[in-house]
Amino acid sequence: MSELLEFVDKLEVSNKQSDFFNSYLDFHLEYDLIFEKDVDDIKKIFNSFNEYRINETHKESDSLKYILNNINKIKQKEINGIKFLKKPTDYVKIDTKKSMHPDRCVFKLENSVFKIHAFQRKGSLCWNWNKINSFSTEIYFQKLSKKLIKNSEIKDMVIVPEIYNYGIIKMNDRGYMFLETEYIEDILSSQLRCSIKNIEESTNILFNFLSKYKKYIGYINKNLCLYCMDDANCSKYIFSLSIEDISTEIEKLGLNKLLEKIYITTKTDSFITSDTIFHSNTYISQDDKLVLIDFDSYTRKELSKYSFFRLFDIIWRNEIIKNWE
């Protein structure tokens, strides 16, 4: 009898989660964030999330286990050969010392990049389910972008990393969402660090990056109906810069201040970090191509940054999710 009750309880939870996901998709459709033709493929991704034991995800399972057990304590840039691209402490605000995105990190392991989001231990089911919803649309937009770009005239100049695997790692009675993708070396950060006192070099490096960014992001917006709601893509300043402007701005502001204005920063007021952060979710590869990463803020409709965050932070999270709790 107890087994039957447990089965009925799990079925009830599963049905509620499915209804919650459908509400999430309806929300996206209502605000034109996705097209009707996107829905079935997003549902397939949502339904394909598998659960893994830690030793089923990667041969370096001991290193992964250490990261998951200490996910909010890690401050090193590298642990046992694992390079952190974004440490948990990089999400901590200076003014509050509280994590904006608790239990979260991104790291390089061999030739892969792992993005980890832990389920909240004391969070409501809906808040944890929302992580799966968000990962589903993120994975969909990454796959869609790769497919559309591969069949476009910019296929030889823009790279979207391959998705290797995704799912839920179960360990110590806790779940961890993970997304494993191809690692593509970023040369822009190292180039800028090496040329930080050389105006001419810095000008050429930034002009190369910005000219590619403006050309290919503009093409993707116009021809592929894909929009990334990041700071750079919403910045009129970036799209108005020419090579002459860059050189003048470096002389006037200094390189660090200019980098802040184009959302490539060595230090910000908001986050504790000593590394270069690319707010634009783009960089340059070793073969001089534009690389697109982080598809969690992609939509089918062009929005202002304010509108995007209002939709998700105010309407979806504060109004709709709370009604499900």
Sequence and secondary structure as in RCSB ss.txt:
>XXXX:A:sequence
MSELLEFVDKLEVSNKQSDFFNSYLDFHLEYDLIFEKDVDDIKKIFNSFNEYRINETHKESDSLKYILNNINKIK
QKEINGIKFLKKPTDYVKIDTKKSMHPDRCVFKLENSVFKIHAFQRKGSLCWNWNKINSFSTEIYFQKLSKKLIK
NSEIKDMVIVPEIYNYGIIKMNDRGYMFLETEYIEDILSSQLRCSIKNIEESTNILFNFLSKYKKYIGYINKNLC
LYCMDDANCSKYIFSLSIEDISTEIEKLGLNKLLEKIYITTKTDSFITSDTIFHSNTYISQDDKLVLIDFDSYTR
KELSKYSFFRLFDIIWRNEIIKNWE
>XXXX:A:secstr
 HHHHHHHHHHHHHHHHHHHHHHHHHHHHHTTSS GGGHHHHHHHHHT EEE GGGT S HHHHHHHHHTTTT  
 SEETTEEEEE GGGGBBTTT  BSSSSEEEEEETTEEEEEEE  SSS HHHHHHHHHHHHHHHHHHHHHHHHHH
TSTTTTTEE   EEEEEEEEETTEEEEEEEEE     HHHHHHHTTT HHHHHHHHHHHHHHHHHHHHHHHHHH 
 EE STTTT HHHHH  HHHHHHHHHHH HHHHHHHTTEES  SSB  SS EETTSEEE TTS EEE   TTEES
S   HHHHHIIIIIIIIIIIIHHH 
